[in-house]
Amino acid sequence: MRRLSLDQWSGLVMLAVSIWVGGTVLTGTTRVTIPSGWWLALFVVFLATLLISTDERPCKVRHTMFAVSVVSSWALVLTASDVGLLPILLVITAAVSVYAVPPPMGLTVIGLNTVVLVVLLMLAEASPTELMTIVGFYIAIQLATMLSSLTLVREQQMRRDLTTAHIDLRAASALLSESARTAERLRISRELHDLIGHQLTVLTLELEAARHREGERAREHVDRADRVARDLLADVRATVGELRVEPSDLTDLLRQVGRDLPGLEVSIDVDPAVRLDEAQTAALVRSVQEIVTNTIRHAEARELWIEVSADATGAVLTAVDDGKGHSGPMEGNGLRGLGERFAAFGGDVAFDGSDGFKVTARMPT
C-alpha cells in the first residue's frame, strides 16, 4: 500500500472535519433554514468541488471549482439558524485556497468569508461584543490555517527543487566522469599514433639503407632495424596496456542519478547484455534523470523501478512508479523531450498512466 504524504494526510483530516461538521446538521445538532435534503446536496457539491480544485488540473478548472466550493460554503453557512459549527467550513476553504489559487486570492476569500460570517451573526442577532469576538477569532483561525498550508506547500516545493538540482548534479557528474574517460582514451590513441608513426619511419629507413648495402654495413642497418622493431613492440604493449580500462558501468552511472533521494526509493536493474556507445549512454543517463525528476515533481510516488534490458533490436528502458498515474500525460512535463531524445537514435517512447506511471523506451543499437 502506498504511503500518504503530509499534505495528503492534511487533506484527509480536513475532509473528516468537513464531514463531521456536516453530520451535525444531519443529526439535528445544528438546525438549518432549508430542508435537510437540499442542504445535503449543497454539502456534497461543496466537498466535490473542493476536492477537484486541489487536484492537478488546468488552472481554469481549479479556479472554477474552487469558486463553486467557496460560494457553496457561504450558502451552507448562511442557511444555519444559529452560528454553531458551520463557520468551520469557511476555515477549511481558506486553508485549501493555497492549493487552488494564488495567495492574494486566498486573502480575498478570507475577507469575503468574514463578510458572510458578519451577516450570519447579524441574522442571529448577536451582540456587538459577541460579534467582534467571534469574527476576530475566525479571522485569526483562517489566517493561521492559510499561512500554515502556504508554508507546507512552499517547503515541499523547495524540497522538490533541491532534489531536482541534486539529480541534475548527479547526472552531470556521471556524464563528466564518462567524458573524462573518453578524453583519456583519445589522448592515448593519439600518443600511440604519433609513437608508431615515428618508429615505423625509422624502421623503414634502416631497412631501405640495408637493402642498398652489402656485408657488415648492411648487417649494421638490420641490427638497428631489429632494435627499433623491439622498442616499437614494447611501446605498443605499454600503450595498449593503458587503454585496457574497464568499460563504462551503465548500472553505476544510472544508480548515481537515483541514489539517496529524499522521499523516493529508486531501484535500477541493468542487463549485462546491454551495449551502448558514448552518445547512447549519455542519452540514457539524461532520460533516467528526466524520469526521476518527473516522478518527484508530479507522481507523488514513494518507489520507482527502472530496468534496462536488451532485445533483438537494441536496449529497452522501462520505468514504473507507484504514484497516482495520469490518464492523459500533459506536454511540458519533460515527456516530449524524452521522446525526442530516443527518436534521435531511431527509437520511440510509450507512456501508460493507468496504474502508477510507466515509461517504455526503445533504443536501437
HUWORA-V880745 format. One record per helix or strand of 2 or more residues. SS is the DSSP state (helix for helix, strand for strand). FROM is the first residue (numbers start at 1). LEN is the number of residues. If there is no record, write none. Layout:
ss->SS from->FROM len->LEN
ss->SS from->FROM len->LEN
//
This chain:
ss->helix from->6 len->21
ss->helix from->36 len->18
ss->helix from->59 len->20
ss->helix from->88 len->13
ss->helix from->103 len->21
ss->helix from->128 len->84
ss->helix from->215 len->29
ss->helix from->250 len->8
ss->strand from->264 len->7
ss->helix from->278 len->22
ss->strand from->303 len->8
ss->strand from->314 len->8
ss->helix from->335 len->9
ss->strand from->348 len->5
ss->strand from->358 len->7
//
